[in-house]
């Protein structure tokens, strides 16, 4: 399941056991797919901007350009 969802096998095991204890059979079935969806949404390039975190690329884009030097005439 971990390979199909691109999650570490230990994370799948811990999530499945924990969700099974809390939510029963439904938690056993849905824990790993929901965790995978959350991880993949957070890895998406624009996810940080939606959460209020600017990526370094966006931070450079928002900086004002340096002032052009003026040469006395």
mmCIF file as Biopython writes it, N, C-alpha, C and O atoms, coordinates in Angstrom:
data_model
#
loop_
_atom_site.group_PDB
_atom_site.id
_atom_site.type_symbol
_atom_site.label_atom_id
_atom_site.label_alt_id
_atom_site.label_comp_id
_atom_site.label_asym_id
_atom_site.label_entity_id
_atom_site.label_seq_id
_atom_site.pdbx_PDB_ins_code
_atom_site.Cartn_x
_atom_site.Cartn_y
_atom_site.Cartn_z
_atom_site.occupancy
_atom_site.B_iso_or_equiv
_atom_site.auth_seq_id
_atom_site.auth_asym_id
_atom_site.pdbx_PDB_model_num
ATOM 1   N N  . UNK A ? 1  ? 0.832   -1.195 0.000   1.0 0.0 1  A 1 
ATOM 2   C CA . UNK A ? 1  ? 0.000   0.000  0.000   1.0 0.0 1  A 1 
ATOM 3   C C  . UNK A ? 1  ? 0.868   1.247  0.000   1.0 0.0 1  A 1 
ATOM 4   O O  . UNK A ? 1  ? 0.542   2.236  -0.657  1.0 0.0 1  A 1 
ATOM 5   N N  . UNK A ? 2  ? 1.978   1.203  0.740   1.0 0.0 2  A 1 
ATOM 6   C CA . UNK A ? 2  ? 2.860   2.359  0.805   1.0 0.0 2  A 1 
ATOM 7   C C  . UNK A ? 2  ? 3.448   2.718  -0.545  1.0 0.0 2  A 1 
ATOM 8   O O  . UNK A ? 2  ? 3.566   3.899  -0.872  1.0 0.0 2  A 1 
ATOM 9   N N  . UNK A ? 3  ? 3.822   1.713  -1.342  1.0 0.0 3  A 1 
ATOM 10  C CA . UNK A ? 3  ? 4.392   1.976  -2.662  1.0 0.0 3  A 1 
ATOM 11  C C  . UNK A ? 3  ? 3.348   2.579  -3.598  1.0 0.0 3  A 1 
ATOM 12  O O  . UNK A ? 3  ? 3.664   3.467  -4.390  1.0 0.0 3  A 1 
ATOM 13  N N  . UNK A ? 4  ? 2.131   2.110  -3.515  1.0 0.0 4  A 1 
ATOM 14  C CA . UNK A ? 4  ? 1.073   2.631  -4.380  1.0 0.0 4  A 1 
ATOM 15  C C  . UNK A ? 4  ? 0.707   4.061  -4.023  1.0 0.0 4  A 1 
ATOM 16  O O  . UNK A ? 4  ? 0.351   4.847  -4.900  1.0 0.0 4  A 1 
ATOM 17  N N  . UNK A ? 5  ? 0.791   4.405  -2.744  1.0 0.0 5  A 1 
ATOM 18  C CA . UNK A ? 5  ? 0.409   5.748  -2.296  1.0 0.0 5  A 1 
ATOM 19  C C  . UNK A ? 5  ? 1.599   6.675  -2.121  1.0 0.0 5  A 1 
ATOM 20  O O  . UNK A ? 5  ? 1.430   7.842  -1.768  1.0 0.0 5  A 1 
ATOM 21  N N  . UNK A ? 6  ? 2.806   6.164  -2.365  1.0 0.0 6  A 1 
ATOM 22  C CA . UNK A ? 6  ? 4.036   6.932  -2.228  1.0 0.0 6  A 1 
ATOM 23  C C  . UNK A ? 6  ? 4.220   7.428  -0.794  1.0 0.0 6  A 1 
ATOM 24  O O  . UNK A ? 6  ? 4.553   8.590  -0.562  1.0 0.0 6  A 1 
ATOM 25  N N  . UNK A ? 7  ? 3.995   6.521  0.165   1.0 0.0 7  A 1 
ATOM 26  C CA . UNK A ? 7  ? 4.204   6.794  1.584   1.0 0.0 7  A 1 
ATOM 27  C C  . UNK A ? 7  ? 5.164   5.758  2.153   1.0 0.0 7  A 1 
ATOM 28  O O  . UNK A ? 7  ? 5.256   4.643  1.639   1.0 0.0 7  A 1 
ATOM 29  N N  . UNK A ? 8  ? 5.863   6.116  3.191   1.0 0.0 8  A 1 
ATOM 30  C CA . UNK A ? 8  ? 6.768   5.178  3.855   1.0 0.0 8  A 1 
ATOM 31  C C  . UNK A ? 8  ? 5.942   4.056  4.488   1.0 0.0 8  A 1 
ATOM 32  O O  . UNK A ? 8  ? 4.892   4.325  5.071   1.0 0.0 8  A 1 
ATOM 33  N N  . UNK A ? 9  ? 6.393   2.807  4.384   1.0 0.0 9  A 1 
ATOM 34  C CA . UNK A ? 9  ? 5.621   1.675  4.928   1.0 0.0 9  A 1 
ATOM 35  C C  . UNK A ? 9  ? 5.356   1.795  6.431   1.0 0.0 9  A 1 
ATOM 36  O O  . UNK A ? 9  ? 4.283   1.409  6.894   1.0 0.0 9  A 1 
ATOM 37  N N  . UNK A ? 10 ? 6.292   2.312  7.183   1.0 0.0 10 A 1 
ATOM 38  C CA . UNK A ? 10 ? 6.074   2.476  8.618   1.0 0.0 10 A 1 
ATOM 39  C C  . UNK A ? 10 ? 4.971   3.501  8.889   1.0 0.0 10 A 1 
ATOM 40  O O  . UNK A ? 10 ? 4.174   3.332  9.812   1.0 0.0 10 A 1 
ATOM 41  N N  . UNK A ? 11 ? 4.929   4.561  8.083   1.0 0.0 11 A 1 
ATOM 42  C CA . UNK A ? 11 ? 3.865   5.560  8.229   1.0 0.0 11 A 1 
ATOM 43  C C  . UNK A ? 11 ? 2.500   4.935  7.952   1.0 0.0 11 A 1 
ATOM 44  O O  . UNK A ? 11 ? 1.529   5.220  8.653   1.0 0.0 11 A 1 
ATOM 45  N N  . UNK A ? 12 ? 2.429   4.092  6.941   1.0 0.0 12 A 1 
ATOM 46  C CA . UNK A ? 12 ? 1.164   3.407  6.626   1.0 0.0 12 A 1 
ATOM 47  C C  . UNK A ? 12 ? 0.744   2.518  7.785   1.0 0.0 12 A 1 
ATOM 48  O O  . UNK A ? 12 ? -0.429  2.501  8.158   1.0 0.0 12 A 1 
ATOM 49  N N  . UNK A ? 13 ? 1.685   1.779  8.358   1.0 0.0 13 A 1 
ATOM 50  C CA . UNK A ? 13 ? 1.385   0.890  9.479   1.0 0.0 13 A 1 
ATOM 51  C C  . UNK A ? 13 ? 0.874   1.669  10.685  1.0 0.0 13 A 1 
ATOM 52  O O  . UNK A ? 13 ? -0.146  1.313  11.276  1.0 0.0 13 A 1 
ATOM 53  N N  . UNK A ? 14 ? 1.584   2.731  11.047  1.0 0.0 14 A 1 
ATOM 54  C CA . UNK A ? 14 ? 1.191   3.529  12.219  1.0 0.0 14 A 1 
ATOM 55  C C  . UNK A ? 14 ? -0.157  4.209  11.981  1.0 0.0 14 A 1 
ATOM 56  O O  . UNK A ? 14 ? -1.013  4.226  12.866  1.0 0.0 14 A 1 
ATOM 57  N N  . UNK A ? 15 ? -0.342  4.765  10.794  1.0 0.0 15 A 1 
ATOM 58  C CA . UNK A ? 15 ? -1.626  5.412  10.485  1.0 0.0 15 A 1 
ATOM 59  C C  . UNK A ? 15 ? -2.779  4.426  10.524  1.0 0.0 15 A 1 
ATOM 60  O O  . UNK A ? 15 ? -3.848  4.738  11.049  1.0 0.0 15 A 1 
ATOM 61  N N  . UNK A ? 16 ? -2.571  3.245  9.974   1.0 0.0 16 A 1 
ATOM 62  C CA . UNK A ? 16 ? -3.631  2.244  9.937   1.0 0.0 16 A 1 
ATOM 63  C C  . UNK A ? 16 ? -4.003  1.776  11.338  1.0 0.0 16 A 1 
ATOM 64  O O  . UNK A ? 16 ? -5.185  1.658  11.663  1.0 0.0 16 A 1 
ATOM 65  N N  . UNK A ? 17 ? -3.010  1.514  12.159  1.0 0.0 17 A 1 
ATOM 66  C CA . UNK A ? 17 ? -3.292  1.064  13.528  1.0 0.0 17 A 1 
ATOM 67  C C  . UNK A ? 17 ? -3.969  2.168  14.326  1.0 0.0 17 A 1 
ATOM 68  O O  . UNK A ? 17 ? -4.956  1.929  15.022  1.0 0.0 17 A 1 
ATOM 69  N N  . UNK A ? 18 ? -3.429  3.384  14.219  1.0 0.0 18 A 1 
ATOM 70  C CA . UNK A ? 18 ? -4.021  4.505  14.974  1.0 0.0 18 A 1 
ATOM 71  C C  . UNK A ? 18 ? -5.445  4.814  14.554  1.0 0.0 18 A 1 
ATOM 72  O O  . UNK A ? 18 ? -6.330  4.961  15.397  1.0 0.0 18 A 1 
ATOM 73  N N  . UNK A ? 19 ? -5.665  4.912  13.259  1.0 0.0 19 A 1 
ATOM 74  C CA . UNK A ? 19 ? -7.013  5.208  12.774  1.0 0.0 19 A 1 
ATOM 75  C C  . UNK A ? 19 ? -7.970  4.052  13.059  1.0 0.0 19 A 1 
ATOM 76  O O  . UNK A ? 19 ? -9.157  4.272  13.299  1.0 0.0 19 A 1 
ATOM 77  N N  . UNK A ? 20 ? -7.457  2.827  13.034  1.0 0.0 20 A 1 
ATOM 78  C CA . UNK A ? 20 ? -8.302  1.677  13.362  1.0 0.0 20 A 1 
ATOM 79  C C  . UNK A ? 20 ? -8.750  1.708  14.810  1.0 0.0 20 A 1 
ATOM 80  O O  . UNK A ? 20 ? -9.892  1.364  15.117  1.0 0.0 20 A 1 
ATOM 81  N N  . UNK A ? 21 ? -7.863  2.117  15.698  1.0 0.0 21 A 1 
ATOM 82  C CA . UNK A ? 21 ? -8.221  2.220  17.121  1.0 0.0 21 A 1 
ATOM 83  C C  . UNK A ? 21 ? -9.255  3.312  17.358  1.0 0.0 21 A 1 
ATOM 84  O O  . UNK A ? 21 ? -10.153 3.161  18.186  1.0 0.0 21 A 1 
ATOM 85  N N  . UNK A ? 22 ? -9.121  4.406  16.628  1.0 0.0 22 A 1 
ATOM 86  C CA . UNK A ? 22 ? -10.011 5.550  16.859  1.0 0.0 22 A 1 
ATOM 87  C C  . UNK A ? 22 ? -11.325 5.412  16.082  1.0 0.0 22 A 1 
ATOM 88  O O  . UNK A ? 22 ? -12.402 5.612  16.644  1.0 0.0 22 A 1 
ATOM 89  N N  . UNK A ? 23 ? -11.236 5.071  14.797  1.0 0.0 23 A 1 
ATOM 90  C CA . UNK A ? 23 ? -12.420 5.088  13.931  1.0 0.0 23 A 1 
ATOM 91  C C  . UNK A ? 23 ? -12.918 3.706  13.527  1.0 0.0 23 A 1 
ATOM 92  O O  . UNK A ? 23 ? -13.882 3.593  12.770  1.0 0.0 23 A 1 
ATOM 93  N N  . UNK A ? 24 ? -12.276 2.661  14.022  1.0 0.0 24 A 1 
ATOM 94  C CA . UNK A ? 24 ? -12.736 1.306  13.723  1.0 0.0 24 A 1 
ATOM 95  C C  . UNK A ? 24 ? -12.424 0.886  12.303  1.0 0.0 24 A 1 
ATOM 96  O O  . UNK A ? 24 ? -11.392 1.253  11.742  1.0 0.0 24 A 1 
ATOM 97  N N  . UNK A ? 25 ? -13.335 0.109  11.730  1.0 0.0 25 A 1 
ATOM 98  C CA . UNK A ? 25 ? -13.128 -0.460 10.403  1.0 0.0 25 A 1 
ATOM 99  C C  . UNK A ? 25 ? -12.981 0.619  9.330   1.0 0.0 25 A 1 
ATOM 100 O O  . UNK A ? 25 ? -12.183 0.462  8.405   1.0 0.0 25 A 1 
ATOM 101 N N  . UNK A ? 26 ? -13.725 1.691  9.439   1.0 0.0 26 A 1 
ATOM 102 C CA . UNK A ? 26 ? -13.633 2.778  8.470   1.0 0.0 26 A 1 
ATOM 103 C C  . UNK A ? 26 ? -12.245 3.425  8.517   1.0 0.0 26 A 1 
ATOM 104 O O  . UNK A ? 26 ? -11.692 3.773  7.473   1.0 0.0 26 A 1 
ATOM 105 N N  . UNK A ? 27 ? -11.686 3.586  9.701   1.0 0.0 27 A 1 
ATOM 106 C CA . UNK A ? 27 ? -10.343 4.131  9.849   1.0 0.0 27 A 1 
ATOM 107 C C  . UNK A ? 27 ? -9.287  3.225  9.251   1.0 0.0 27 A 1 
ATOM 108 O O  . UNK A ? 27 ? -8.318  3.704  8.663   1.0 0.0 27 A 1 
ATOM 109 N N  . UNK A ? 28 ? -9.463  1.915  9.395   1.0 0.0 28 A 1 
ATOM 110 C CA . UNK A ? 28 ? -8.522  0.962  8.806   1.0 0.0 28 A 1 
ATOM 111 C C  . UNK A ? 28 ? -8.472  1.095  7.291   1.0 0.0 28 A 1 
ATOM 112 O O  . UNK A ? 28 ? -7.407  0.989  6.683   1.0 0.0 28 A 1 
ATOM 113 N N  . UNK A ? 29 ? -9.618  1.324  6.696   1.0 0.0 29 A 1 
ATOM 114 C CA . UNK A ? 29 ? -9.701  1.378  5.239   1.0 0.0 29 A 1 
ATOM 115 C C  . UNK A ? 29 ? -9.248  2.731  4.687   1.0 0.0 29 A 1 
ATOM 116 O O  . UNK A ? 29 ? -8.596  2.783  3.645   1.0 0.0 29 A 1 
ATOM 117 N N  . UNK A ? 30 ? -9.585  3.816  5.368   1.0 0.0 30 A 1 
ATOM 118 C CA . UNK A ? 30 ? -9.365  5.150  4.808   1.0 0.0 30 A 1 
ATOM 119 C C  . UNK A ? 30 ? -8.130  5.895  5.313   1.0 0.0 30 A 1 
ATOM 120 O O  . UNK A ? 30 ? -7.800  6.946  4.765   1.0 0.0 30 A 1 
ATOM 121 N N  . UNK A ? 31 ? -7.449  5.403  6.315   1.0 0.0 31 A 1 
ATOM 122 C CA . UNK A ? 31 ? -6.338  6.150  6.913   1.0 0.0 31 A 1 
ATOM 123 C C  . UNK A ? 31 ? -5.217  6.436  5.914   1.0 0.0 31 A 1 
ATOM 124 O O  . UNK A ? 31 ? -4.827  7.592  5.750   1.0 0.0 31 A 1 
ATOM 125 N N  . UNK A ? 32 ? -4.704  5.433  5.261   1.0 0.0 32 A 1 
ATOM 126 C CA . UNK A ? 32 ? -3.579  5.624  4.342   1.0 0.0 32 A 1 
ATOM 127 C C  . UNK A ? 32 ? -3.954  6.459  3.113   1.0 0.0 32 A 1 
ATOM 128 O O  . UNK A ? 32 ? -3.186  7.352  2.754   1.0 0.0 32 A 1 
ATOM 129 N N  . UNK A ? 33 ? -5.088  6.220  2.452   1.0 0.0 33 A 1 
ATOM 130 C CA . UNK A ? 33 ? -5.423  7.067  1.294   1.0 0.0 33 A 1 
ATOM 131 C C  . UNK A ? 33 ? -5.634  8.539  1.661   1.0 0.0 33 A 1 
ATOM 132 O O  . UNK A ? 33 ? -5.239  9.424  0.903   1.0 0.0 33 A 1 
ATOM 133 N N  . UNK A ? 34 ? -6.244  8.805  2.798   1.0 0.0 34 A 1 
ATOM 134 C CA . UNK A ? 34 ? -6.447  10.196 3.210   1.0 0.0 34 A 1 
ATOM 135 C C  . UNK A ? 34 ? -5.111  10.849 3.541   1.0 0.0 34 A 1 
ATOM 136 O O  . UNK A ? 34 ? -4.880  12.000 3.172   1.0 0.0 34 A 1 
ATOM 137 N N  . UNK A ? 35 ? -4.230  10.132 4.232   1.0 0.0 35 A 1 
ATOM 138 C CA . UNK A ? 35 ? -2.902  10.668 4.550   1.0 0.0 35 A 1 
ATOM 139 C C  . UNK A ? 35 ? -2.119  10.936 3.271   1.0 0.0 35 A 1 
ATOM 140 O O  . UNK A ? 35 ? -1.435  11.955 3.170   1.0 0.0 35 A 1 
ATOM 141 N N  . UNK A ? 36 ? -2.208  10.047 2.301   1.0 0.0 36 A 1 
ATOM 142 C CA . UNK A ? 36 ? -1.524  10.249 1.031   1.0 0.0 36 A 1 
ATOM 143 C C  . UNK A ? 36 ? -2.051  11.482 0.306   1.0 0.0 36 A 1 
ATOM 144 O O  . UNK A ? 36 ? -1.271  12.253 -0.253  1.0 0.0 36 A 1 
ATOM 145 N N  . UNK A ? 37 ? -3.348  11.671 0.312   1.0 0.0 37 A 1 
ATOM 146 C CA . UNK A ? 37 ? -3.933  12.850 -0.327  1.0 0.0 37 A 1 
ATOM 147 C C  . UNK A ? 37 ? -3.442  14.128 0.337   1.0 0.0 37 A 1 
ATOM 148 O O  . UNK A ? 37 ? -3.107  15.095 -0.347  1.0 0.0 37 A 1 
ATOM 149 N N  . UNK A ? 38 ? -3.397  14.137 1.663   1.0 0.0 38 A 1 
ATOM 150 C CA . UNK A ? 38 ? -2.924  15.318 2.388   1.0 0.0 38 A 1 
ATOM 151 C C  . UNK A ? 38 ? -1.464  15.600 2.056   1.0 0.0 38 A 1 
ATOM 152 O O  . UNK A ? 38 ? -1.098  16.752 1.821   1.0 0.0 38 A 1 
ATOM 153 N N  . UNK A ? 39 ? -0.634  14.580 2.035   1.0 0.0 39 A 1 
ATOM 154 C CA . UNK A ? 39 ? 0.793   14.760 1.734   1.0 0.0 39 A 1 
ATOM 155 C C  . UNK A ? 39 ? 0.978   15.286 0.313   1.0 0.0 39 A 1 
ATOM 156 O O  . UNK A ? 39 ? 1.779   16.194 0.094   1.0 0.0 39 A 1 
ATOM 157 N N  . UNK A ? 40 ? 0.258   14.737 -0.642  1.0 0.0 40 A 1 
ATOM 158 C CA . UNK A ? 40 ? 0.413   15.178 -2.023  1.0 0.0 40 A 1 
ATOM 159 C C  . UNK A ? 40 ? -0.125  16.589 -2.241  1.0 0.0 40 A 1 
ATOM 160 O O  . UNK A ? 40 ? 0.428   17.331 -3.052  1.0 0.0 40 A 1 
ATOM 161 N N  . UNK A ? 41 ? -1.172  16.971 -1.552  1.0 0.0 41 A 1 
ATOM 162 C CA . UNK A ? 41 ? -1.683  18.336 -1.668  1.0 0.0 41 A 1 
ATOM 163 C C  . UNK A ? 41 ? -0.679  19.324 -1.081  1.0 0.0 41 A 1 
ATOM 164 O O  . UNK A ? 41 ? -0.476  20.407 -1.629  1.0 0.0 41 A 1 
ATOM 165 N N  . UNK A ? 42 ? -0.054  18.951 0.032   1.0 0.0 42 A 1 
ATOM 166 C CA . UNK A ? 42 ? 0.925   19.850 0.655   1.0 0.0 42 A 1 
ATOM 167 C C  . UNK A ? 42 ? 2.205   19.959 -0.174  1.0 0.0 42 A 1 
ATOM 168 O O  . UNK A ? 42 ? 2.901   20.972 -0.093  1.0 0.0 42 A 1 
ATOM 169 N N  . UNK A ? 43 ? 2.528   18.943 -0.966  1.0 0.0 43 A 1 
ATOM 170 C CA . UNK A ? 43 ? 3.720   18.985 -1.809  1.0 0.0 43 A 1 
ATOM 171 C C  . UNK A ? 43 ? 3.505   19.768 -3.094  1.0 0.0 43 A 1 
ATOM 172 O O  . UNK A ? 43 ? 4.477   20.115 -3.765  1.0 0.0 43 A 1 
ATOM 173 N N  . UNK A ? 44 ? 2.268   20.054 -3.453  1.0 0.0 44 A 1 
ATOM 174 C CA . UNK A ? 44 ? 1.984   20.759 -4.687  1.0 0.0 44 A 1 
ATOM 175 C C  . UNK A ? 44 ? 2.668   22.123 -4.657  1.0 0.0 44 A 1 
ATOM 176 O O  . UNK A ? 44 ? 2.699   22.755 -3.601  1.0 0.0 44 A 1 
ATOM 177 N N  . UNK A ? 45 ? 3.217   22.602 -5.777  1.0 0.0 45 A 1 
ATOM 178 C CA . UNK A ? 45 ? 4.005   23.831 -5.783  1.0 0.0 45 A 1 
ATOM 179 C C  . UNK A ? 45 ? 3.297   25.051 -5.211  1.0 0.0 45 A 1 
ATOM 180 O O  . UNK A ? 45 ? 3.946   25.854 -4.540  1.0 0.0 45 A 1 
ATOM 181 N N  . UNK A ? 46 ? 2.020   25.229 -5.439  1.0 0.0 46 A 1 
ATOM 182 C CA . UNK A ? 46 ? 1.334   26.418 -4.955  1.0 0.0 46 A 1 
ATOM 183 C C  . UNK A ? 46 ? 0.730   26.266 -3.576  1.0 0.0 46 A 1 
ATOM 184 O O  . UNK A ? 46 ? 0.081   27.196 -3.098  1.0 0.0 46 A 1 
ATOM 185 N N  . UNK A ? 47 ? 0.914   25.130 -2.914  1.0 0.0 47 A 1 
ATOM 186 C CA . UNK A ? 47 ? 0.263   24.884 -1.629  1.0 0.0 47 A 1 
ATOM 187 C C  . UNK A ? 47 ? 0.768   25.820 -0.552  1.0 0.0 47 A 1 
ATOM 188 O O  . UNK A ? 47 ? -0.020  26.267 0.282   1.0 0.0 47 A 1 
ATOM 189 N N  . UNK A ? 48 ? 2.052   26.133 -0.540  1.0 0.0 48 A 1 
ATOM 190 C CA . UNK A ? 48 ? 2.601   27.014 0.472   1.0 0.0 48 A 1 
ATOM 191 C C  . UNK A ? 48 ? 2.037   28.413 0.369   1.0 0.0 48 A 1 
ATOM 192 O O  . UNK A ? 48 ? 1.808   29.064 1.388   1.0 0.0 48 A 1 
ATOM 193 N N  . UNK A ? 49 ? 1.808   28.890 -0.855  1.0 0.0 49 A 1 
ATOM 194 C CA . UNK A ? 49 ? 1.273   30.238 -1.047  1.0 0.0 49 A 1 
ATOM 195 C C  . UNK A ? 49 ? -0.159  30.332 -0.519  1.0 0.0 49 A 1 
ATOM 196 O O  . UNK A ? 49 ? -0.557  31.355 0.039   1.0 0.0 49 A 1 
ATOM 197 N N  . UNK A ? 50 ? -0.932  29.252 -0.700  1.0 0.0 50 A 1 
ATOM 198 C CA . UNK A ? 50 ? -2.305  29.274 -0.211  1.0 0.0 50 A 1 
ATOM 199 C C  . UNK A ? 50 ? -2.353  29.262 1.305   1.0 0.0 50 A 1 
ATOM 200 O O  . UNK A ? 50 ? -3.312  29.748 1.904   1.0 0.0 50 A 1 
ATOM 201 N N  . UNK A ? 51 ? -1.318  28.706 1.930   1.0 0.0 51 A 1 
ATOM 202 C CA . UNK A ? 51 ? -1.294  28.629 3.384   1.0 0.0 51 A 1 
ATOM 203 C C  . UNK A ? 51 ? -0.605  29.835 4.016   1.0 0.0 51 A 1 
ATOM 204 O O  . UNK A ? 51 ? -0.462  29.900 5.237   1.0 0.0 51 A 1 
ATOM 205 N N  . UNK A ? 52 ? -0.180  30.785 3.195   1.0 0.0 52 A 1 
ATOM 206 C CA . UNK A ? 52 ? 0.446   31.986 3.727   1.0 0.0 52 A 1 
ATOM 207 C C  . UNK A ? 52 ? 1.959   31.942 3.738   1.0 0.0 52 A 1 
ATOM 208 O O  . UNK A ? 52 ? 2.590   32.848 4.282   1.0 0.0 52 A 1 
ATOM 209 N N  . UNK A ? 53 ? 2.560   30.921 3.156   1.0 0.0 53 A 1 
ATOM 210 C CA . UNK A ? 53 ? 4.013   30.816 3.090   1.0 0.0 53 A 1 
ATOM 211 C C  . UNK A ? 53 ? 4.443   31.090 1.665   1.0 0.0 53 A 1 
ATOM 212 O O  . UNK A ? 53 ? 3.992   30.416 0.738   1.0 0.0 53 A 1 
ATOM 213 N N  . UNK A ? 54 ? 5.305   32.066 1.479   1.0 0.0 54 A 1 
ATOM 214 C CA . UNK A ? 54 ? 5.806   32.365 0.147   1.0 0.0 54 A 1 
ATOM 215 C C  . UNK A ? 54 ? 7.035   31.507 -0.128  1.0 0.0 54 A 1 
ATOM 216 O O  . UNK A ? 54 ? 7.921   31.377 0.717   1.0 0.0 54 A 1 
ATOM 217 N N  . UNK A ? 55 ? 7.074   30.931 -1.312  1.0 0.0 55 A 1 
ATOM 218 C CA . UNK A ? 55 ? 8.249   30.155 -1.689  1.0 0.0 55 A 1 
ATOM 219 C C  . UNK A ? 55 ? 9.380   31.126 -1.997  1.0 0.0 55 A 1 
ATOM 220 O O  . UNK A ? 55 ? 9.120   32.295 -2.280  1.0 0.0 55 A 1 
ATOM 221 N N  . UNK A ? 56 ? 10.630  30.670 -1.951  1.0 0.0 56 A 1 
ATOM 222 C CA . UNK A ? 56 ? 11.740  31.572 -2.252  1.0 0.0 56 A 1 
ATOM 223 C C  . UNK A ? 56 ? 11.636  32.191 -3.635  1.0 0.0 56 A 1 
ATOM 224 O O  . UNK A ? 56 ? 12.028  33.341 -3.834  1.0 0.0 56 A 1 
ATOM 225 N N  . UNK A ? 57 ? 11.111  31.437 -4.589  1.0 0.0 57 A 1 
ATOM 226 C CA . UNK A ? 57 ? 10.944  31.961 -5.940  1.0 0.0 57 A 1 
ATOM 227 C C  . UNK A ? 57 ? 9.942   33.118 -5.946  1.0 0.0 57 A 1 
ATOM 228 O O  . UNK A ? 57 ? 10.172  34.138 -6.595  1.0 0.0 57 A 1 
ATOM 229 N N  . UNK A ? 58 ? 8.833   32.956 -5.222  1.0 0.0 58 A 1 
ATOM 230 C CA . UNK A ? 58 ? 7.833   34.013 -5.151  1.0 0.0 58 A 1 
ATOM 231 C C  . UNK A ? 58 ? 8.338   35.206 -4.347  1.0 0.0 58 A 1 
ATOM 232 O O  . UNK A ? 58 ? 8.002   36.349 -4.656  1.0 0.0 58 A 1 
ATOM 233 N N  . UNK A ? 59 ? 9.137   34.950 -3.327  1.0 0.0 59 A 1 
ATOM 234 C CA . UNK A ? 59 ? 9.672   36.036 -2.518  1.0 0.0 59 A 1 
ATOM 235 C C  . UNK A ? 59 ? 10.580  36.915 -3.363  1.0 0.0 59 A 1 
ATOM 236 O O  . UNK A ? 59 ? 10.556  38.138 -3.226  1.0 0.0 59 A 1 
ATOM 237 N N  . UNK A ? 60 ? 11.381  36.309 -4.235  1.0 0.0 60 A 1 
ATOM 238 C CA . UNK A ? 60 ? 12.245  37.100 -5.115  1.0 0.0 60 A 1 
ATOM 239 C C  . UNK A ? 60 ? 11.419  37.900 -6.101  1.0 0.0 60 A 1 
ATOM 240 O O  . UNK A ? 60 ? 11.791  39.018 -6.459  1.0 0.0 60 A 1 
ATOM 241 N N  . UNK A ? 61 ? 10.317  37.348 -6.539  1.0 0.0 61 A 1 
ATOM 242 C CA . UNK A ? 61 ? 9.474   38.019 -7.512  1.0 0.0 61 A 1 
ATOM 243 C C  . UNK A ? 61 ? 8.806   39.257 -6.919  1.0 0.0 61 A 1 
ATOM 244 O O  . UNK A ? 61 ? 8.563   40.228 -7.635  1.0 0.0 61 A 1 
ATOM 245 N N  . UNK A ? 62 ? 8.504   39.235 -5.617  1.0 0.0 62 A 1 
ATOM 246 C CA . UNK A ? 62 ? 7.795   40.351 -5.004  1.0 0.0 62 A 1 
ATOM 247 C C  . UNK A ? 62 ? 8.717   41.476 -4.552  1.0 0.0 62 A 1 
ATOM 248 O O  . UNK A ? 62 ? 8.247   42.569 -4.239  1.0 0.0 62 A 1 
ATOM 249 N N  . UNK A ? 63 ? 10.035  41.221 -4.513  1.0 0.0 63 A 1 
ATOM 250 C CA . UNK A ? 63 ? 10.957  42.277 -4.126  1.0 0.0 63 A 1 
ATOM 251 C C  . UNK A ? 63 ? 10.996  43.331 -5.216  1.0 0.0 63 A 1 
ATOM 252 O O  . UNK A ? 63 ? 10.888  43.017 -6.401  1.0 0.0 63 A 1 
ATOM 253 N N  . UNK A ? 64 ? 11.150  44.576 -4.812  1.0 0.0 64 A 1 
ATOM 254 C CA . UNK A ? 64 ? 11.221  45.640 -5.803  1.0 0.0 64 A 1 
ATOM 255 C C  . UNK A ? 64 ? 12.603  45.628 -6.451  1.0 0.0 64 A 1 
ATOM 256 O O  . UNK A ? 64 ? 13.590  45.292 -5.796  1.0 0.0 64 A 1 
ATOM 257 N N  . UNK A ? 65 ? 12.680  45.989 -7.720  1.0 0.0 65 A 1 
ATOM 258 C CA . UNK A ? 65 ? 13.978  45.985 -8.390  1.0 0.0 65 A 1 
ATOM 259 C C  . UNK A ? 65 ? 14.858  47.093 -7.827  1.0 0.0 65 A 1 
ATOM 260 O O  . UNK A ? 65 ? 14.350  48.092 -7.319  1.0 0.0 65 A 1 
ATOM 261 N N  . UNK A ? 66 ? 16.168  46.924 -7.915  1.0 0.0 66 A 1 
ATOM 262 C CA . UNK A ? 66 ? 17.049  47.962 -7.397  1.0 0.0 66 A 1 
ATOM 263 C C  . UNK A ? 66 ? 16.891  49.249 -8.200  1.0 0.0 66 A 1 
ATOM 264 O O  . UNK A ? 66 ? 16.582  49.223 -9.392  1.0 0.0 66 A 1 
ATOM 265 N N  . UNK A ? 67 ? 17.106  50.350 -7.536  1.0 0.0 67 A 1 
ATOM 266 C CA . UNK A ? 67 ? 16.982  51.642 -8.203  1.0 0.0 67 A 1 
ATOM 267 C C  . UNK A ? 67 ? 18.099  51.790 -9.232  1.0 0.0 67 A 1 
ATOM 268 O O  . UNK A ? 67 ? 19.240  51.388 -9.003  1.0 0.0 67 A 1 
ATOM 269 N N  . UNK A ? 68 ? 17.739  52.376 -10.368 1.0 0.0 68 A 1 
ATOM 270 C CA . UNK A ? 68 ? 18.727  52.584 -11.424 1.0 0.0 68 A 1 
ATOM 271 C C  . UNK A ? 68 ? 19.648  53.723 -11.009 1.0 0.0 68 A 1 
ATOM 272 O O  . UNK A ? 68 ? 19.186  54.745 -10.501 1.0 0.0 68 A 1 
ATOM 273 N N  . UNK A ? 69 ? 20.935  53.551 -11.222 1.0 0.0 69 A 1 
ATOM 274 C CA . UNK A ? 69 ? 21.849  54.640 -10.853 1.0 0.0 69 A 1 
ATOM 275 C C  . UNK A ? 69 ? 21.620  55.860 -11.735 1.0 0.0 69 A 1 
ATOM 276 O O  . UNK A ? 69 ? 21.374  55.740 -12.935 1.0 0.0 69 A 1 
ATOM 277 N N  . UNK A ? 70 ? 21.701  56.987 -11.146 1.0 0.0 70 A 1 
ATOM 278 C CA . UNK A ? 70 ? 21.537  58.234 -11.917 1.0 0.0 70 A 1 
ATOM 279 C C  . UNK A ? 70 ? 22.901  58.840 -12.144 1.0 0.0 70 A 1 
ATOM 280 O O  . UNK A ? 70 ? 23.741  58.889 -11.246 1.0 0.0 70 A 1 
ATOM 281 N N  . UNK A ? 71 ? 23.100  59.296 -13.350 1.0 0.0 71 A 1 
ATOM 282 C CA . UNK A ? 71 ? 24.375  59.902 -13.716 1.0 0.0 71 A 1 
ATOM 283 C C  . UNK A ? 71 ? 24.128  61.393 -13.859 1.0 0.0 71 A 1 
ATOM 284 O O  . UNK A ? 71 ? 23.264  61.806 -14.633 1.0 0.0 71 A 1 
ATOM 285 N N  . UNK A ? 72 ? 24.887  62.218 -13.111 1.0 0.0 72 A 1 
ATOM 286 C CA . UNK A ? 72 ? 24.688  63.668 -13.252 1.0 0.0 72 A 1 
ATOM 287 C C  . UNK A ? 72 ? 25.085  64.119 -14.660 1.0 0.0 72 A 1 
ATOM 288 O O  . UNK A ? 72 ? 26.084  63.664 -15.216 1.0 0.0 72 A 1 
ATOM 289 N N  . UNK A ? 73 ? 24.298  65.004 -15.209 1.0 0.0 73 A 1 
ATOM 290 C CA . UNK A ? 73 ? 24.548  65.467 -16.584 1.0 0.0 73 A 1 
ATOM 291 C C  . UNK A ? 73 ? 25.442  66.670 -16.621 1.0 0.0 73 A 1 
ATOM 292 O O  . UNK A ? 73 ? 25.747  67.180 -17.699 1.0 0.0 73 A 1 
#
